Amino acid sequence: MATQRKGKEEEKSETQEKASKSILDELKARRRQAKLQTLKKQAYANYTWNGLAVLLVLLLVGTIVYYSVYASPAAKTKTKPAATNSTAKSDAKKSQEVPPKNASAHSAKGAPKKTNADTTKKPKSEANPTKKSAGSPPKKPSAEGSPKKPSVSPPKTPQSDDPSSKPSPAANSQASAVEDMDTPLLQRPIPPGDPDRPYIIELLAGEKFTRNGRYNEALERYNDVLKRFPQSSRAMYGKGLTLELQGKEKKSNKLTDMAIDFMSKVGFESFLAPMEFKESALLKLAEMAQARGKHSLLVRALEKLCELFPSDQWYANKLGVAYVNNQNAKKAKAHFQKVRRAFPENYFATAHLGLVLMMEGKHEKAVPLLLEGLQHDQEIKSNPKFYLYAGASLTALGNINEAYALYDVAVARGLLPSKMQRSIFNEPDLRAKPWWSEEESGSKEGLGRLLSNWGEIKNEALANIEGDRGTFGSAPYLSLFSMGKKNVENCKKVPKTCSYLETIPAMSGCTRGQVRLVSLQPKVHIAPYTATSNTQLHYILGLDLASPLILRSGEEKRSLEEGKAIISDTSFEQEVWYQSDRFGVILTGDIWHPDLTESRYTRLPKL
């Protein structure tokens, strides 16, 4: 019994021990599970906070990058792409002047052949370091290029550890202002209260797309702004610039005209556009109007610029030149007189007023003004045309020796080939002499055919002369080929003559010359003149001459009778006399210089 009781007690004790152990294991498992849950919660919390920290860091980095790209002074001074980041007046190229009427021969951020005109750099006395800027370099609104308005960089301050040598806050402010002027317009900060400020993201995106040549995407951004805010001057400006660049790329006049419309809205119509946007838009408008031959629009844009900036001599000079290019001598004269009264030391205006007076035949008044410009204005002094203008007026007054002395000055300065050879558009390595023979011309066979058939040519010419008037209709000549192109209607009147001319491609295809039947009035004297280029010779065939035609080329005179021909180089001074009491008829034609190969003269631009 005792043994059984002892066994039961041991079994009971063992069972209790197992139960205790089981409970202990369960408690341990539960603690382990609780601890695991706690660790999971801690890990989740850590991951959450770490994620938030990463987001905050990314946000901070993005903010720093944004301000470093668009707002920091360092970013503003970086070099920008040429098509979008120049100032409005900095890409204008060389100054010019306007020849008389009878003479033969201006990117994504920006702001104008055929009588040529001169314009000039802004005088030093008015240079302004913090003067206006625009996004894209406007080309000169004149036939030959664009004058460059001087740009002044901010002064550099030497580095020093001495606090007294560091720039003052005022100096820093001025340098910052200059830097801001060099920043393309659409990248500049939009001030609070500006109606375009809510659309800054779209405007910046459009500007960037335009700068990178992604024009369609840029137009989408600007159109989106204009749908929500049709009066947005920045969106209209950006769209105009984008269309202009796209038009250049695709060679599309339609796109250019659309760009003109948007720039006109900014420059003329918008009352919300900041002044710098108006100025840049008007400059771009003038450039595009010049390229499209819209002379009245060019004048209107320059007039508006002069209205907005009445003390700006650069704009005043360009407007005067535009008046002359537009063949409005009356307005040009009044304008340059006004400019001279306002700015007595503007010798560019002085010289151009002399030019207008010379064109009117008022040589006595023109000479002192032209000489004053040649003496004081560097741009005028370095331009060979003004020596020719002044020399022509002196010659008209009978002061031939003074004219030659002036030409000698131009020769000494490397502006003219010689006193007698005064062409200004010259090709190198061409033989220069006043007179040439048919054998030397390079077109002996064709010219010989003309001479052999001069009688047929004469009959056709006389058949088109109107009675005693001695004219071809209302004109003293009948044009057959002009700048390398055939006048089909006139050639129907003289078919044999044109068929002979077409066998001389160096004459009928001369893109710098004319082929004409010319009627000479009785007792005519053609005053000394020179051609503008040394690239062509001049052929004359006498058809109906009652007395010899006397010609001077250089310093040598020769006579021409009917049925004969002569060839001269008109880059040398020419003078003509016809002393008969009745009219005469000649055939004249320009022919390429024989030293020019076909591959060479076909690449020459028209004058």
C-alpha positions in Angstrom: 0.0 0.0 0.0 2.7 2.3 0.9 4.5 1.5 -2.3 1.4 2.1 -4.4 0.8 5.4 -2.6 4.3 6.4 -3.2 4.1 5.5 -6.9 0.9 7.5 -7.3 2.5 10.5 -5.6 5.5 10.3 -7.9 3.2 10.0 -10.9 1.2 12.9 -9.7 4.3 14.9 -9.1 5.6 14.1 -12.6 2.3 15.1 -14.1 2.3 18.4 -12.2 5.9 19.0 -13.3 5.0 18.3 -16.9 2.0 20.7 -16.6 4.1 23.4 -15.1 6.7 22.9 -17.8 4.0 23.1 -20.4 2.6 26.3 -18.9 6.1 27.7 -18.7 6.7 26.9 -22.4 3.5 28.5 -23.4 4.3 31.6 -21.4 7.7 31.7 -23.1 6.1 31.3 -26.5 3.6 34.0 -25.7 6.4 36.3 -24.6 8.3 35.5 -27.6 5.3 36.3 -29.8 4.7 39.5 -28.0 8.3 40.5 -28.4 8.1 39.7 -32.1 5.0 41.8 -32.5 6.8 44.7 -30.7 9.8 44.4 -32.9 7.6 44.4 -36.0 5.8 47.5 -34.8 9.2 49.2 -34.1 10.5 48.2 -37.5 7.3 49.5 -39.2 7.7 52.8 -37.3 11.3 53.0 -38.2 10.6 52.3 -41.9 7.9 55.0 -41.9 10.1 57.7 -40.3 12.9 56.7 -42.6 10.6 57.1 -45.6 9.4 60.5 -44.5 13.0 61.6 -43.9 13.9 60.5 -47.5 11.0 62.4 -48.9 12.0 65.5 -47.0 15.6 65.2 -48.2 14.4 64.8 -51.8 12.1 67.8 -51.4 14.9 69.9 -50.0 17.3 68.9 -52.8 14.6 69.7 -55.4 14.1 73.1 -53.9 17.9 73.8 -53.9 18.2 72.6 -57.6 15.3 74.8 -58.6 16.6 78.0 -57.1 20.2 77.2 -58.3 18.9 76.8 -61.9 16.3 79.6 -62.1 17.0 82.1 -59.3 20.6 82.1 -58.3 23.0 84.8 -59.5 25.4 82.1 -60.6 22.8 80.5 -62.9 21.9 83.8 -64.4 25.5 84.4 -65.5 25.9 81.1 -67.3 26.4 81.1 -71.0 23.0 80.6 -72.8 22.3 79.1 -76.2 22.8 81.6 -79.0 19.3 81.3 -80.3 17.6 82.2 -77.1 19.9 83.9 -74.6 21.4 87.1 -76.1 20.2 90.5 -75.2 17.7 92.2 -77.6 20.3 94.6 -79.0 23.5 92.6 -78.8 23.2 90.5 -82.0 22.9 93.4 -84.3 25.9 93.3 -86.8 27.5 96.3 -88.6 26.5 99.8 -89.2 25.4 100.9 -92.7 24.3 103.8 -94.7 21.7 104.4 -97.3 22.9 104.7 -101.0 21.2 107.1 -103.3 18.2 105.9 -105.2 20.2 105.4 -108.4 23.0 103.4 -106.7 23.4 99.7 -107.5 23.7 98.1 -104.7 19.3 92.4 -88.5 16.6 81.7 -80.7 14.0 81.3 -78.3 14.4 84.4 -76.3 14.4 87.4 -78.5 13.1 90.5 -79.4 14.8 93.8 -89.5 17.8 94.4 -99.8 16.9 97.5 -103.2 18.2 100.4 -101.5 20.7 99.7 -98.7 20.9 101.8 -95.6 23.4 102.5 -92.9 22.8 102.5 -89.2 25.3 102.7 -86.4 26.3 101.7 -83.0 24.9 103.6 -80.1 27.2 106.5 -79.4 29.5 106.0 -76.4 28.1 109.1 -74.7 24.8 107.2 -74.2 26.1 103.8 -73.3 24.2 102.5 -70.3 25.6 99.5 -68.4 22.1 98.5 -67.2 20.3 99.2 -70.4 17.5 97.0 -71.6 17.8 93.4 -72.8 15.8 90.9 -74.7 15.8 87.2 -75.2 16.9 86.6 -78.8 19.4 88.6 -80.8 17.5 90.8 -83.2 19.1 91.2 -86.6 19.5 94.6 -88.0 16.5 96.1 -89.6 18.4 97.1 -92.7 19.5 95.4 -95.9 23.1 94.5 -95.0 23.1 93.5 -91.4 22.4 94.8 -87.9 24.2 97.5 -85.9 25.4 96.3 -82.6 24.3 98.2 -79.6 27.1 98.3 -77.1 26.7 96.0 -74.2 28.6 96.6 -71.0 29.6 93.8 -68.7 29.5 94.4 -64.9 32.8 95.6 -63.5 34.9 92.8 -62.0 35.9 93.3 -58.4 39.3 92.0 -57.3 39.3 89.3 -54.7 40.7 90.3 -51.3 40.4 89.2 -47.7 40.4 92.8 -46.6 36.8 93.6 -45.7 37.3 97.2 -46.8 38.2 96.0 -50.3 35.0 94.0 -50.8 32.2 95.5 -52.9 29.6 97.5 -51.2 25.9 96.4 -51.1 25.2 99.1 -53.7 27.9 97.7 -56.0 26.5 94.2 -55.5 23.0 95.4 -56.3 24.2 97.0 -59.6 26.1 93.9 -60.6 23.0 91.8 -59.9 20.9 94.2 -62.0 23.3 93.8 -64.9 23.2 90.0 -64.6 19.4 90.1 -64.6 19.5 92.1 -67.8 21.6 89.3 -69.4 19.0 86.7 -68.4 16.5 85.7 -71.1 13.2 87.4 -70.5 11.2 84.3 -70.0 13.7 83.0 -67.4 13.5 86.1 -65.3 11.5 85.9 -62.0 7.9 87.0 -62.3 7.2 89.6 -59.6 4.3 89.2 -57.1 1.1 90.6 -58.4 2.0 90.1 -62.1 -1.0 88.5 -63.9 1.4 85.9 -65.4 2.7 84.7 -62.1 0.1 81.8 -61.7 1.4 80.3 -65.0 5.1 80.4 -64.2 5.5 76.6 -64.4 4.0 76.4 -67.9 5.9 79.5 -69.1 9.2 78.1 -67.9 8.5 74.7 -69.5 7.6 76.4 -72.8 10.8 78.4 -72.7 12.9 75.3 -72.0 11.2 73.4 -74.8 11.9 76.3 -77.2 15.5 76.5 -76.2 15.9 72.8 -76.9 14.3 73.0 -80.3 11.1 71.1 -79.2 8.8 73.7 -80.7 5.6 71.8 -80.8 5.8 71.0 -77.1 6.6 74.6 -76.4 3.6 75.8 -78.4 1.4 73.4 -76.4 2.5 75.0 -73.1 2.0 78.5 -74.4 -1.4 77.6 -75.9 -2.5 76.1 -72.6 -1.7 79.4 -70.8 -3.5 81.5 -73.5 -6.6 79.3 -73.2 -6.8 80.2 -69.5 -5.4 83.7 -69.8 -5.7 85.1 -73.3 -4.0 88.4 -72.3 -0.8 86.7 -71.1 2.0 88.9 -72.6 4.6 86.3 -71.8 2.8 83.5 -73.5 2.2 85.6 -76.6 5.8 86.6 -76.6 7.1 83.1 -76.1 4.7 81.7 -78.8 5.9 84.4 -81.2 9.5 83.5 -80.6 8.8 79.8 -81.0 6.9 80.3 -84.3 9.7 82.5 -85.6 12.4 79.9 -84.9 10.1 77.1 -86.3 9.6 79.2 -89.4 13.3 79.6 -89.9 13.8 75.9 -89.5 11.1 74.9 -91.9 11.7 78.0 -94.2 8.0 78.8 -93.8 6.8 82.4 -94.4 3.4 81.4 -93.0 4.9 80.6 -89.6 7.0 83.8 -89.7 3.8 85.8 -90.4 2.1 84.1 -87.5 5.1 85.1 -85.3 4.7 88.7 -86.6 1.1 88.7 -85.5 1.9 87.6 -81.9 4.9 90.1 -81.6 2.6 92.9 -82.9 0.1 92.1 -80.1 2.8 92.3 -77.5 4.5 95.4 -78.9 1.5 97.5 -80.0 -1.6 96.2 -78.3 -0.9 94.6 -74.9 -1.4 96.9 -71.9 -0.1 94.2 -69.5 3.3 93.6 -71.2 6.3 94.8 -69.1 8.4 97.4 -70.9 11.3 95.0 -71.6 8.9 92.6 -73.3 7.4 95.4 -75.4 10.9 96.5 -76.5 12.1 93.0 -77.3 8.9 92.2 -79.2 9.2 95.4 -81.3 12.9 94.6 -82.1 11.9 91.1 -83.2 9.0 92.5 -85.1 11.4 94.9 -86.9 13.7 92.1 -87.8 11.0 89.9 -89.2 9.4 92.7 -91.1 12.8 93.5 -92.7 13.2 89.8 -93.7 9.7 89.6 -95.1 10.0 93.0 -97.0 7.2 94.6 -94.9 8.8 98.0 -94.9 5.9 99.9 -93.5 5.7 97.5 -90.6 9.4 98.0 -90.0 9.0 101.7 -89.9 6.0 101.4 -87.6 7.9 99.2 -85.1 10.9 101.6 -85.0 8.6 104.6 -84.6 7.0 102.9 -81.6 10.5 102.2 -80.1 11.4 105.9 -80.5 8.1 106.8 -78.8 8.9 104.5 -75.9 12.6 105.5 -75.7 12.8 109.1 -76.9 16.4 109.6 -75.7 17.7 106.5 -77.4 19.9 107.7 -80.3 20.4 104.1 -81.6 16.7 103.7 -82.3 16.5 107.3 -83.7 19.3 106.5 -86.2 17.7 103.2 -87.3 14.4 104.9 -87.9 15.9 107.5 -90.1 17.7 104.8 -92.1 14.4 103.0 -92.5 12.7 106.1 -93.8 15.3 106.4 -96.5 15.1 102.6 -97.3 11.4 103.1 -97.7 12.1 105.9 -100.2 10.6 108.6 -97.9 13.2 111.3 -98.3 10.9 113.9 -96.8 10.4 112.1 -93.5 14.0 111.1 -93.4 15.1 114.7 -93.8 12.8 115.9 -91.1 13.7 113.1 -88.8 17.5 113.5 -89.0 17.1 117.3 -88.6 15.1 116.6 -85.4 17.8 114.1 -84.2 20.6 116.7 -84.8 18.7 119.3 -82.7 18.3 116.9 -79.9 21.8 115.3 -80.1 24.2 117.8 -81.7 27.1 115.3 -81.5 25.3 112.5 -83.3 27.4 112.6 -86.4 25.8 109.5 -87.8 22.6 111.5 -88.2 24.6 114.5 -89.6 26.2 112.3 -92.3 22.8 110.8 -93.2 21.2 114.2 -93.4 24.0 115.1 -95.9 23.2 111.9 -97.8 19.5 112.8 -98.1 20.4 116.3 -99.3 22.8 114.8 -101.9 19.9 112.6 -103.2 17.8 115.8 -103.5 20.6 117.4 -105.6 21.4 120.0 -102.9 25.1 119.4 -103.1 26.3 122.6 -101.5 24.4 121.8 -98.3 25.3 118.1 -98.5 29.1 118.4 -98.7 29.8 120.0 -95.3 27.5 117.5 -93.5 29.0 114.5 -95.2 32.6 115.7 -94.5 31.6 116.4 -90.8 30.4 112.8 -90.5 33.6 111.5 -92.1 35.7 113.5 -89.7 33.9 112.7 -86.4 32.1 109.4 -86.6 34.1 106.2 -86.7 31.4 104.2 -88.3 31.0 106.7 -91.1 34.8 107.1 -91.4 35.3 103.4 -91.9 32.5 103.1 -94.5 33.6 103.6 -98.2 30.2 104.6 -99.4 30.3 107.9 -97.6 33.5 108.8 -99.4 31.7 108.1 -102.7 28.7 110.2 -101.6 30.9 113.1 -100.6 33.0 112.7 -103.7 29.9 112.7 -106.0 28.7 115.9 -104.5 32.1 117.6 -104.8 32.2 116.5 -108.5 28.8 117.8 -109.1 30.0 121.2 -107.7 33.0 121.1 -110.1 35.5 120.4 -107.3 37.0 117.3 -109.0 40.4 117.6 -107.5 38.9 117.7 -104.0 36.9 114.6 -104.8 40.0 112.8 -105.9 41.9 113.9 -102.8 39.0 112.4 -100.7 39.2 109.1 -102.7 42.9 109.0 -102.0 42.2 109.1 -98.3 39.8 106.2 -98.7 42.5 104.3 -100.7 45.1 104.9 -98.0 42.7 103.5 -95.4 42.2 100.4 -97.5 38.6 101.1 -98.3 38.8 101.5 -102.1 41.1 99.7 -104.7 42.3 102.9 -106.3 41.4 106.5 -107.0 39.9 105.6 -110.3 38.7 102.0 -109.5 36.2 102.7 -106.7 34.1 99.5 -106.5 33.3 98.4 -102.9 32.1 94.8 -103.4 35.3 93.3 -104.7 36.5 89.7 -105.5 40.2 89.0 -105.1 42.6 88.0 -107.8 40.8 89.6 -110.7 42.7 91.5 -113.4 41.9 95.2 -113.2 42.1 97.5 -116.3 39.7 100.0 -117.8 39.4 98.6 -121.3 39.0 95.0 -122.6 38.9 93.3 -126.0 36.4 90.6 -127.2 39.3 88.1 -127.2 40.0 88.9 -123.5 36.4 88.8 -122.5 36.0 85.0 -122.5 32.9 85.2 -124.7 34.5 86.0 -128.1 32.2 83.7 -130.1 28.9 84.9 -128.7 29.9 88.6 -128.8 31.1 88.1 -132.4 27.7 86.7 -133.3 26.1 89.9 -131.9 28.4 92.1 -133.9 27.8 90.1 -137.1 24.0 90.5 -136.8 24.0 94.1 -135.5 21.8 95.2 -138.4 19.0 92.8 -137.4 19.3 93.9 -133.8 19.1 97.5 -134.9 15.9 96.9 -137.0 14.2 95.2 -134.1 15.2 98.0 -131.7 14.0 100.8 -134.0 10.7 99.0 -134.5 10.0 99.5 -130.9 11.0 103.2 -130.7 8.1 105.6 -130.4 8.5 108.3 -133.1 10.4 111.5 -132.3 10.3 110.8 -128.6 13.1 108.2 -129.0 11.8 106.1 -126.1 10.6 102.5 -125.7 7.1 103.4 -124.6 7.4 105.5 -121.5 11.0 104.3 -120.6 14.3 105.2 -122.2 15.3 101.6 -122.4 13.9 98.1 -123.0 15.0 95.5 -120.5 15.7 92.1 -122.0 17.6 90.3 -119.1 17.7 91.4 -115.5 19.8 89.8 -112.8 20.1 86.6 -114.9 16.4 86.3 -115.7 14.8 86.7 -119.1 12.0 89.3 -119.6 9.7 87.1 -121.7 7.3 89.9 -122.7 10.0 92.2 -123.9 11.9 89.4 -125.7 8.7 88.8 -127.7 9.2 92.2 -129.2 12.8 91.5 -130.2 13.0 87.7 -130.6 16.1 87.6 -132.8 18.1 89.8 -130.4 17.2 87.6 -127.4 18.1 84.5 -129.3 21.6 85.8 -130.0 21.9 86.9 -126.3 21.0 83.5 -125.0 24.1 82.1 -126.7 26.2 84.2 -124.3 25.4 82.7 -120.8 28.0 84.9 -119.2 25.9 87.9 -120.2 22.2 86.7 -120.3 22.8 84.7 -117.0 24.8 87.4 -115.2 23.0 87.7 -111.8 24.7 91.0 -111.1 23.8 92.7 -114.4 21.4 94.0 -117.0 21.0 93.6 -120.7 19.1 96.5 -122.4 18.3 98.3 -125.6 19.0 101.9 -124.6 17.8 105.1 -126.2 20.3 108.0 -126.0 18.7 111.5 -125.9 20.4 114.3 -127.9 23.3 116.2 -126.4 23.5 113.9 -123.4 26.3 113.9 -120.8 26.4 111.1 -118.2 28.4 112.4 -115.2 31.3 110.3 -113.8 30.1 107.1 -112.0 31.5 103.7 -110.9 29.9 100.3 -110.5 29.7 98.8 -107.1 31.6 95.6 -107.9 34.6 94.4 -109.9 33.0 91.1 -110.9 31.6 92.2 -114.3 32.6 94.0 -117.5 30.3 96.3 -119.6 29.6 95.6 -123.3 28.2 98.3 -125.6 27.1 97.7 -129.2 26.4 100.8 -131.4 23.1 100.4 -133.3 21.9 103.8 -134.5 24.4 106.6 -133.8 24.3 109.9 -135.8 27.7 110.8 -134.2 30.2 108.9 -132.3 29.5 108.0 -128.7 32.5 109.1 -126.5 33.3 107.0 -123.4 35.9 107.5 -120.7 37.0 104.5 -118.6 39.6 105.4 -116.0 41.7 108.1 -117.6 41.4 106.9 -121.3 38.7 108.0 -123.8 37.4 106.0 -126.7 34.8 106.5 -129.4 32.1 104.2 -130.5 30.3 104.2 -133.9 27.3 102.2 -135.0 28.2 98.6 -136.0 31.1 98.6 -133.6 31.4 97.4 -130.0 33.6 98.2 -127.0 34.1 96.6 -123.5 35.0 98.5 -120.4 35.4 97.7 -116.7 32.8 99.9 -114.9 34.5 99.4 -111.5 36.7 102.2 -113.0 35.3 105.7 -113.3 33.1 106.0 -116.3 31.9 109.1 -118.2 29.8 109.3 -121.4 29.1 112.0 -124.0 26.7 111.9 -127.0 26.7 115.2 -128.9 24.2 114.5 -131.8 21.1 116.5 -132.3 18.9 113.4 -132.6 18.5 110.3 -130.4 20.7 107.2 -130.7 20.2 103.6 -129.9 22.7 101.1 -128.3 22.7 97.6 -126.9 24.3 97.3 -123.4 25.0 94.3 -121.3 27.0 93.3 -118.2 29.2 90.2 -118.6 30.9 88.2 -115.9 34.6 89.0 -115.5 36.6 86.3 -117.4 38.8 85.5 -114.4 35.7 84.2 -112.6 34.9 80.6 -113.2 31.3 79.4 -113.4 31.5 77.6 -110.1 32.8 80.8 -108.6 30.3 83.4 -110.0 27.3 81.1 -109.4 28.0 81.4 -105.7 28.1 85.2 -105.6 25.1 86.9 -104.0 23.1 89.4 -105.9 23.7 93.1 -105.4 
